[in-house]
Amino acid sequence: MIEEKKLLALFYRVGLQETRKMMFFYEVFENFKSIFTCMYHILLVHDERVWITVDQEHLL
């Protein structure tokens, strides 16, 4: 099982420039959502990078 912090770090590092790639990574992230112990939000910002923010209250 991939640790949530490692997966989050991966998403922070990846700058996505194509919608197709964005959707691929979104789907991969959705598949791992069930193993997460914290809440998350996916935001699409103006430079088309996907950033993941974690609700601090739910971090272990």
C-alpha positions as CSV (number, residue, x, y, z in Angstrom):
1,M,0.0,0.0,0.0
2,I,1.4,3.4,-0.9
3,E,1.7,5.7,2.0
4,E,-0.5,8.8,1.8
5,K,2.3,11.2,2.4
6,K,4.3,9.8,-0.5
7,L,1.3,9.9,-2.8
8,L,0.6,13.5,-1.8
9,A,4.2,14.5,-2.4
10,L,4.0,13.0,-5.9
11,F,1.0,15.1,-6.7
12,Y,2.7,18.2,-5.4
13,R,5.6,17.6,-7.7
14,V,3.7,16.9,-10.9
15,G,2.8,19.8,-13.0
16,L,0.1,18.7,-15.5
17,Q,-0.1,20.5,-18.8
18,E,-2.8,18.5,-20.6
19,T,-6.4,17.8,-19.6
20,R,-6.0,14.2,-20.6
21,K,-3.0,13.8,-18.2
22,M,-4.9,15.7,-15.5
23,M,-7.8,13.3,-15.7
24,F,-5.5,10.3,-15.6
25,F,-3.8,11.5,-12.4
26,Y,-7.2,12.5,-10.9
27,E,-8.5,8.9,-11.6
28,V,-5.4,7.4,-10.0
29,F,-5.8,9.6,-7.0
30,E,-9.5,8.7,-6.7
31,N,-8.5,5.0,-6.7
32,F,-6.3,5.6,-3.7
33,K,-8.8,7.7,-1.9
34,S,-10.2,4.8,0.1
35,I,-6.9,4.2,1.8
36,F,-6.5,7.8,3.0
37,T,-7.0,8.7,6.6
38,C,-7.4,12.4,5.9
39,M,-9.7,14.6,3.9
40,Y,-8.4,16.2,0.7
41,H,-9.3,18.7,-1.9
42,I,-8.1,18.8,-5.5
43,L,-7.8,22.3,-6.9
44,L,-7.0,23.3,-10.5
45,V,-5.1,26.5,-10.5
46,H,-4.4,28.9,-13.3
47,D,-1.1,27.3,-14.5
48,E,-2.9,23.9,-14.8
49,R,-1.0,22.3,-12.0
50,V,-2.9,20.1,-9.7
51,W,-2.3,20.8,-6.1
52,I,-3.6,18.7,-3.2
53,T,-4.4,20.3,0.1
54,V,-5.0,18.3,3.2
55,D,-7.3,19.1,6.0
56,Q,-4.9,19.6,8.9
57,E,-7.4,18.3,11.5
58,H,-7.4,14.9,9.8
59,L,-3.7,14.3,9.5
60,L,-2.3,11.5,11.7
